[in-house]
Amino acid sequence: MMKKVPELFGSMVFNEAVMKERLPKDVYKALKSTIRQGKALEAQLAGVVANAMKDWAIEKGATHFTHWFQPMTGITAEKHDAFISPSPDGTVIMEFSGKELIKGEPDASSFPSGGLRATFEARGYTAWDPTSYAFIKDDTLCIPTAFCSYTGEILDKKTPLLRSMEAISKQAVRVLSLFGKDVTRVVTTVGPEQEYFLIDKEDYRKRPDLILTGRTLFGAPSPKGQEMEDHYFGSIRPRVKAFMKDLDEELWKLGISAKTEHNEVAPCQHELAPIFATANIATDHNELCMEMLKKVAERHGFVCLLHEKPFEGVNGSGKHNNWSISTDKGENLLDPGATPADNAQFLLFLTAVIKAVDDYQDLLRISVASAGNDHRLGANEAPPAIVSIYVGDELSAVIDSLIHGSDYKASGKKQMDIGVSVLPPIPQDNSDRNRTSPFAFTGNKFEFRMPGSSFNIACTNVMLNTAVAQSLMVFADELEKADDFDAALPELIKRELAAHQRILFNGNGYSATWPLEAEKRGLMNLRSTPEALVHYTDKKNVDLFVRHGIYTPLEMKSREEIALEEYCKVIHIEAMTSLSMLKKLIVPAAMTYSAEVARSVDAKKRIGVDAPREIEKVQEITELTGALIEKTQALDAAVNGEPAALVERAVYAHEEIICAMEEARKVADLLEMKIEKKAWPMPTYADMLFYV
């Protein structure tokens, strides 16, 4: 297999190698310039590209094409059209025009628009994104596109991402020119680590909660969970390894550089990590990765769960957004070099990120807000809801010396001697890792650990790119006016680091004292999704996105509404699923079991045998069943009491409906532990987490 990987990799992608082979030199050169430098492609060349794409795709077995886009649902969308075109002689020919490549017209009325479009106003447009390669999936040529309404409002996640990449590039180029760098473009690069659970398909089919909500709404703890710490990096089971092998092949065909795979902390939890790509391509690839995880799992008798917290009491699943920024010449602007204290360019870009995260901590929290992620944040290796930055001991010392004007003494690289002569000395990094930090510097990049496993990472990177672009713009404006750049630069860095030092925290994010300290520092603690989302359209945030041409105020308001509406819908579906399971499965099972035990007691009495413990069992089950019926009625009443106004409905869902669901679950889970296994109507945690 390994001998075939170079041949397999990108075999279903219309990449530069294919373009070079199939396009005329002038067209190839123009398209390459578009991809690498963001220059617009002339319309007349699109027809040549479209014809070459079509011929290549047909040779690969494709019969249809689609504009593949990312609406506000958070997943991808596609409408397939065949290449066929009727001929006068009653036959068909295979055609694909430049117009069809550049623009599509899907119905926009049924996608979330947050009030931007009325239901009867259906027209929408998709526009080809030539910076992301076309690919073949399921015998269909997929063309990555942006999506907008008939009146021009953006309705997708791709367009703002592309705009934010241009915004940060523009400001970073300005800053670099002050250092004498001849750079025409800067790109943000992302490597999203994807966590997921695999469970047996047969167990999944017996769990209405997993089918309808993606997570278990009921489930007593398994006798064994993750406390033995034996699953993390453990030997991968043959069945799972076969799945991973198949998955790698599918991803490699699509040019997705899936590199690292391993068991995660929780039983039947795993992780996949790719090599870095530009932010827009990384986003496309991650969406494809999530789709392929589900498809390939199906082939192997699994179901892939991408919910942030499918099982209570064990680790949830995140998607660590590793983010960096590089020039078109390949220079990583977040690489501190051997002596970070003397690397003024690095320190300025580091300061820009620190300022951005502090000034727009609410936006970063909003970018990871969802009903699912609320269950995950704050425990089991997931960071807390308070946004802070970890920079490690060495950079902390550098920052302190800059702020206080003191001398910095580099600690130097250490060698660890672990006391075994046959083993070589191990170079020790200058800082440890902090698994509780939401935003951690990890050598030459930042790892944003808050996004949930099901998220489209575009939103997070829009927030991050735009916030950093704002910091760089402020710095460039000031430094361009300075009479003496060399004197002004250290003063700016010192001032800004001092102003934003509150966001730096190297300690334990799970500590009970951290929220109190964070409050003293003036940091935001937005504990729930409704609490976070209402800050989306704060004036400073609207001003930020309008200033950099990312969103209009109306587009921002629509996104706030879409997110709140989605939150309410998710909680409502969970509540209705809970009620259905309680009324149709759990309560009837408890009643049937208690009646069965009661009959056994009655039979023993008839032959003169006392059964006091069994009588207690019947009484206990009967009392718990009665309590569960009361909790079910309370949940029913909570669902029926939802207010009409959107923000109030979201807050009510968090404070009332979720609480009512949790109260019912407590009783149901107690019953599960007391009822005979064969009488319980669904697979247990032990069944699902420890399948063979």
HELIX and SHEET records of a PDB file:
HELIX    1   1 MET A    2  LYS A    4  5                                   3    
HELIX    2   2 VAL A    5  LEU A    8  1                                   4    
HELIX    3   3 GLU A   16  ARG A   22  1                                   7    
HELIX    4   4 LYS A   25  GLN A   37  1                                  13    
HELIX    5   5 ALA A   43  GLU A   59  1                                  17    
HELIX    6   6 GLY A   98  ILE A  102  1                                   5    
HELIX    7   7 LYS A  158  LEU A  178  1                                  21    
HELIX    8   8 LYS A  201  ARG A  205  1                                   5    
HELIX    9   9 PRO A  208  THR A  213  1                                   6    
HELIX   10  10 PRO A  238  LYS A  253  1                                  16    
HELIX   11  11 ALA A  279  ARG A  299  1                                  21    
HELIX   12  12 PRO A  340  ASP A  342  5                                   3    
HELIX   13  13 ALA A  344  ASP A  359  1                                  16    
HELIX   14  14 GLN A  361  ILE A  366  1                                   6    
HELIX   15  15 ALA A  371  ARG A  376  1                                   6    
HELIX   16  16 GLY A  392  HIS A  404  1                                  13    
HELIX   17  17 ALA A  458  LYS A  481  1                                  24    
HELIX   18  18 PHE A  485  ALA A  499  1                                  15    
HELIX   19  19 GLN A  501  ILE A  503  5                                   3    
HELIX   20  20 TRP A  514  ARG A  521  1                                   8    
HELIX   21  21 THR A  529  LEU A  533  1                                   5    
HELIX   22  22 LYS A  539  ARG A  547  1                                   9    
HELIX   23  23 PRO A  553  MET A  581  1                                  29    
HELIX   24  24 LEU A  582  ILE A  586  3                                   5    
HELIX   25  25 VAL A  587  ARG A  606  1                                  20    
HELIX   26  26 PRO A  612  ASN A  640  1                                  29    
HELIX   27  27 LEU A  646  TYR A  652  1                                   7    
HELIX   28  28 ALA A  653  ILE A  657  3                                   5    
HELIX   29  29 ILE A  658  LYS A  674  1                                  17    
HELIX   30  30 LYS A  677  ALA A  679  5                                   3    
HELIX   31  31 TYR A  685  LEU A  689  1                                   5    
SHEET    1   A 5 HIS A  80  ALA A  82  0                                        
SHEET    2   A 5 HIS A  64  TRP A  68 -1                                        
SHEET    3   A 5 THR A 140  SER A 149  1                                        
SHEET    4   A 5 GLY A 124  TRP A 128 -1                                        
SHEET    5   A 5 LYS A 103  GLY A 104 -1                                        
SHEET    1   B 4 HIS A  80  ALA A  82  0                                        
SHEET    2   B 4 HIS A  64  TRP A  68 -1                                        
SHEET    3   B 4 THR A 140  SER A 149  1                                        
SHEET    4   B 4 PHE A 135  LYS A 137 -1                                        
SHEET    1   C 2 ILE A  84  PRO A  86  0                                        
SHEET    2   C 2 VAL A  92  MET A  94 -1                                        
SHEET    1   D 4 ALA A 258  ASN A 263  0                                        
SHEET    2   D 4 GLN A 269  PRO A 274 -1                                        
SHEET    3   D 4 VAL A 186  ASP A 200 -1                                        
SHEET    4   D 4 ALA A 277  THR A 278 -1                                        
SHEET    1   E 4 ALA A 258  ASN A 263  0                                        
SHEET    2   E 4 GLN A 269  PRO A 274 -1                                        
SHEET    3   E 4 VAL A 186  ASP A 200 -1                                        
SHEET    4   E 4 PHE A 302  LEU A 305 -1                                        
SHEET    1   F 7 ALA A 258  ASN A 263  0                                        
SHEET    2   F 7 GLN A 269  PRO A 274 -1                                        
SHEET    3   F 7 VAL A 186  ASP A 200 -1                                        
SHEET    4   F 7 LYS A 319  THR A 327 -1                                        
SHEET    5   F 7 PHE A 446  PHE A 448 -1                                        
SHEET    6   F 7 PHE A 439  PHE A 441 -1                                        
SHEET    7   F 7 ILE A 389  TYR A 390  1                                        
SHEET    1   G 2 LYS A 414  MET A 416  0                                        
SHEET    2   G 2 ILE A 426  GLN A 428 -1                                        
END                                                                             
